[in-house]
Amino acid sequence: DVLGVTPETPYEEIRKAWREKIRETHPDQLMARGLPEEAITMATKHMIAVNQAWEVIAEKHPPS
């Protein structure tokens, strides 16, 4: 759910979704856009969840 993919989604598409989410929520990107500190803190927490989701998927489905 965090990455917006299903179990049937091909690995490469999952990886692409992960990378896009990281780009969207990376604190450096948000600071550069001038977002307030509260938004950056929330985005950082979301980025942690995105990375945790990716770790679970990568463990179960290593690239072929």
C-alpha positions, 0 to 999 in steps of 0.5 A: 500500500505504501508504494501503491503497488500490488503483489502482482506488480512486476519487480521493475515497476515496484522498484520504479514506484519506490524510487519515485516515492523517495524522490517525492519525500526526500527531505533535501528536495522538500527543503529546496522547495521551501516547505515548512519544517513540519512538512519535512518531518512528516515526509521524513516519516513517510520516507522511512515507511517507504524504505521499510516497504521496499526492504520487505519486497526486496527480501522476498523478490530479489531481482532476476 
